[in-house]
Amino acid sequence: MSSGYTSAGGQLAVAAGTLDLAGSSYEELAIARVYTRRKQQLNLMNGYDSSNDDNSDEDEEEGKLDTQREYHDNGNKKFMKTVQRMPAKGSLPACERVVEEKHFNVDGVCMLDVHFGLGQPYLSRKHFYENQRLKSEQLFFVEDERTMQSRKTGYWRTYYDGGNVKSEVQYDQHGVRCGFCKRYNDDGSLEWVKDYTKDYIERVSEFNAKKGQLAFSEHDAAVLLGFPAGTLPGTAAEINREYRKRCAPLHPDKTSDPDAKEKFIEVSRARDLLLKMVDDKTTVDAA
């Protein structure tokens, strides 16, 4: 936010820069529409009746939790689901956010347990055998709780019905397999193992080595990123924008071109060269 608001006392209340939830004043947060509710300010001179003097804002409908239950013919639980109703927001329709969900067989054994605690982005899902032993456990990082766009994260494990681990796979912050991933025989002996992180480190080293061997002029780099011949970019934002455009078609999901990796190395080297040029120019101008 930029300056331009003065409080009743004459002091500048909104300074240049960004808002901070803990450091900014109530007035700043209200003007910016971060706070949309009134301040709870009380006068305790004459006491306070907590049973009748609660004038705070009413609870919102969107915070309401609803639990659904179903039962087998023998009376045992069949299904239980707790959701939080979320109203429409912008172009997104109203939806129900799962908080907890459980499925039971006719004998009352929980076969599936889904937990997505309020206020945190991780959803866990566990399957069970009829002997109540854990069959599998999975963890998801939920990027958007309305659309439930998610990615795998953490350790994913499966188990034999006797309790021994059957497989163990781990995922990094990008939802990609990492570290040591293993599969086991039912007697506990190791059947398969792969170190994905070691492969990634080797590929990164190979990529950086090839990129360092490329040599071309700043004008060549500019042309490679799509700038008109003879024109050099003036800002890092321009460079990164054109870099992203050139990289998008090279993604493995977008092309099967065997030379895509080499092209990516070239555009990455071109970006580095132009960013260094802009940085050096900025340093000289500042001096």
C-alpha positions in Angstrom: 0.0 0.0 0.0 1.2 3.5 -0.7 0.9 6.6 1.5 -2.3 8.6 1.3 -4.3 8.3 4.4 -4.1 10.3 7.6 -5.7 9.4 10.9 -7.9 11.7 12.9 -4.8 12.6 15.1 -3.0 13.8 12.0 -0.4 11.0 12.0 0.3 9.0 8.9 -1.4 5.6 9.5 -0.6 3.8 6.2 3.0 3.8 5.4 4.6 2.9 2.1 5.2 -0.9 1.9 3.2 -4.0 2.7 0.6 -4.7 5.4 1.5 -6.9 8.3 -1.2 -8.7 10.2 0.6 -8.3 13.6 2.3 -5.0 13.1 -0.3 -2.9 11.3 -3.0 -0.9 13.1 -6.7 -1.8 13.1 -7.5 1.3 10.9 -5.0 0.2 8.3 -6.3 -3.4 8.2 -9.9 -2.1 8.1 -9.2 0.3 5.2 -7.5 -2.5 3.3 -10.6 -4.7 3.9 -8.5 -7.3 5.7 -10.7 -6.7 8.8 -14.4 -6.6 7.8 -15.7 -6.8 11.3 -15.9 -4.2 14.0 -13.3 -3.9 16.8 -14.4 -5.5 20.1 -13.7 -2.6 22.4 -15.3 -2.5 25.9 -15.5 -0.3 28.9 -15.1 -2.4 32.1 -15.6 0.6 34.4 -19.0 -0.7 35.5 -18.2 -4.4 35.1 -19.2 -6.8 32.4 -22.0 -9.3 32.2 -20.6 -12.2 30.1 -24.0 -13.8 29.8 -25.8 -10.8 28.3 -23.2 -8.4 27.0 -21.6 -10.4 24.2 -22.1 -8.1 21.3 -19.4 -9.7 19.1 -20.2 -10.6 15.5 -22.6 -13.4 14.9 -21.2 -16.8 13.9 -20.9 -17.2 10.1 -22.9 -19.9 8.3 -19.9 -21.1 6.5 -18.3 -22.3 9.7 -21.1 -24.8 10.4 -20.1 -28.4 10.6 -22.5 -31.2 9.5 -22.2 -34.9 10.2 -23.9 -37.5 8.2 -24.3 -41.1 9.4 -25.5 -44.4 7.8 -26.0 -47.8 9.4 -26.0 -51.4 8.2 -29.2 -53.5 8.7 -27.7 -55.0 11.8 -27.3 -51.6 13.4 -23.6 -51.3 13.0 -22.1 -48.1 11.5 -21.8 -48.1 7.8 -20.7 -44.6 7.0 -19.8 -41.4 8.8 -18.8 -38.1 7.2 -18.3 -34.6 8.7 -18.1 -31.7 6.4 -17.9 -27.9 6.6 -20.2 -26.1 4.3 -18.5 -23.3 2.3 -20.6 -20.7 0.4 -19.9 -19.7 -3.2 -16.9 -17.5 -3.6 -16.3 -15.5 -6.8 -16.7 -17.9 -9.8 -16.5 -21.0 -7.5 -19.7 -22.6 -6.5 -20.7 -23.6 -3.0 -19.1 -26.8 -1.8 -18.6 -29.1 1.2 -15.1 -29.4 2.7 -14.5 -32.8 4.1 -13.2 -32.8 7.7 -13.5 -36.5 8.4 -14.9 -39.6 6.6 -15.1 -43.2 7.7 -16.4 -46.4 6.1 -17.2 -49.6 8.0 -18.0 -53.1 7.0 -21.1 -55.0 8.3 -19.1 -56.2 11.3 -18.3 -52.7 12.4 -14.6 -52.7 11.3 -13.4 -49.4 9.9 -12.1 -50.1 6.3 -11.3 -46.5 5.3 -10.4 -43.4 7.4 -10.0 -40.0 5.8 -8.9 -37.0 8.0 -8.5 -33.4 6.8 -8.2 -31.4 10.0 -9.4 -27.8 10.0 -6.7 -25.2 9.7 -4.1 -27.4 8.1 -3.4 -28.4 4.5 -2.7 -32.1 4.9 -5.2 -34.8 4.2 -4.5 -38.4 5.3 -6.2 -41.5 4.0 -5.9 -44.9 5.6 -7.2 -48.3 4.4 -7.6 -51.3 6.7 -7.9 -55.1 6.4 -10.9 -56.8 7.9 -8.6 -58.0 10.8 -8.3 -54.3 11.6 -4.6 -54.1 10.6 -3.5 -51.2 8.6 -3.5 -51.9 4.8 -2.2 -48.6 3.5 -1.5 -45.0 4.5 -1.3 -42.0 2.2 -0.7 -38.3 2.7 -1.7 -35.4 0.4 -0.9 -31.7 0.5 -4.1 -29.9 -0.5 -3.3 -26.8 -2.5 -6.9 -25.7 -2.8 -9.5 -27.0 -0.3 -12.4 -25.9 -2.6 -11.3 -27.7 -5.8 -9.3 -30.3 -3.7 -6.3 -29.8 -6.1 -3.7 -31.8 -4.3 -0.3 -33.5 -4.6 1.3 -36.5 -3.0 3.6 -35.8 -0.1 5.5 -37.5 2.7 5.7 -41.3 3.1 3.2 -43.6 1.4 3.2 -47.1 2.8 1.3 -50.4 2.2 1.2 -53.4 4.5 0.6 -57.1 4.4 -2.3 -58.4 6.4 0.1 -59.8 8.9 1.4 -56.3 9.7 4.8 -56.3 7.8 5.6 -53.4 5.5 4.9 -54.2 1.8 6.1 -51.0 0.2 7.4 -47.6 1.3 7.6 -44.6 -1.1 8.3 -41.0 -0.2 7.4 -37.8 -2.1 9.1 -34.4 -1.9 7.5 -30.9 -1.8 6.8 -31.1 -5.5 4.9 -34.4 -5.3 7.7 -36.3 -6.9 9.3 -39.5 -5.6 12.5 -38.9 -3.6 14.9 -40.6 -1.3 15.0 -44.4 -0.9 11.8 -46.1 -2.1 11.4 -49.8 -1.2 9.3 -52.9 -1.7 9.4 -55.9 0.6 8.5 -59.6 0.5 5.9 -60.8 3.0 8.7 -62.3 5.1 10.2 -58.8 5.5 13.1 -59.3 3.1 13.9 -56.4 0.7 12.6 -57.0 -2.8 13.3 -53.7 -4.5 15.0 -50.4 -3.6 15.8 -47.2 -5.6 17.5 -43.9 -4.5 15.6 -41.3 -6.5 17.4 -38.3 -4.9 20.8 -39.7 -6.1 19.5 -39.8 -9.6 18.3 -36.3 -9.4 21.6 -35.0 -8.0 23.5 -36.7 -10.9 21.1 -35.1 -13.5 21.4 -31.7 -11.9 25.2 -32.0 -12.1 25.1 -33.1 -15.7 22.7 -30.2 -16.5 24.9 -27.6 -14.8 28.0 -28.9 -16.5 26.5 -28.7 -20.0 25.1 -25.2 -19.3 28.5 -24.0 -18.2 30.0 -25.1 -21.5 27.7 -23.0 -23.6 29.1 -19.7 -24.8 27.2 -17.1 -26.8 26.8 -13.3 -26.8 24.2 -11.3 -25.0 22.5 -10.5 -28.3 22.5 -14.3 -29.2 20.9 -15.0 -25.8 18.3 -12.3 -26.4 17.3 -13.7 -29.8 17.1 -17.2 -28.2 14.6 -16.0 -25.7 12.5 -14.3 -28.4 13.6 -10.7 -28.2 13.8 -8.9 -31.5 17.3 -9.1 -33.1 19.5 -6.2 -31.9 17.3 -5.6 -28.8 18.4 -6.3 -25.3 15.9 -6.6 -22.4 16.1 -4.0 -19.7 14.6 -5.7 -16.7 14.7 -9.1 -15.0 10.9 -9.3 -15.3 11.1 -9.2 -19.1 13.7 -11.9 -19.1 11.9 -14.3 -16.8 8.6 -13.8 -18.7 10.2 -14.8 -22.0 12.1 -17.6 -20.3 8.8 -19.1 -19.0 7.3 -18.9 -22.5 10.2 -20.8 -24.0 10.2 -23.4 -21.2 6.5 -24.3 -21.2 6.6 -26.3 -24.5 9.7 -28.2 -23.3 8.0 -29.8 -20.3 7.9 -33.6 -20.5 4.1 -33.5 -20.3 4.0 -31.3 -23.4 6.6 -32.8 -25.8 8.3 -36.1 -26.6 11.1 -34.2 -28.4 14.4 -36.0 -27.5 16.2 -32.7 -27.9 14.0 -30.9 -25.4 16.5 -31.2 -22.6 19.3 -29.6 -24.7 17.0 -26.8 -25.7 16.1 -26.2 -22.0 19.8 -26.0 -21.2 20.2 -23.4 -23.9 17.3 -21.2 -22.8 18.4 -21.5 -19.1 22.0 -20.4 -20.0 20.5 -17.5 -22.1 18.4 -16.4 -19.1 21.4 -16.5 -16.7 23.5 -14.5 -19.1 20.9 -11.8 -19.6 20.1 -11.6 -15.9 23.8 -11.1 -15.1 23.9 -8.3 -17.7 20.9 -6.5 -16.1 22.3 -7.0 -12.6 25.7 -5.6 -13.7 24.1 -2.6 -15.3 22.0 -1.9 -12.2 25.1 -2.0 -10.1 26.9 0.4 -12.4 24.0 2.8 -12.5 23.7 2.8 -8.7 27.4 3.6 -8.3 
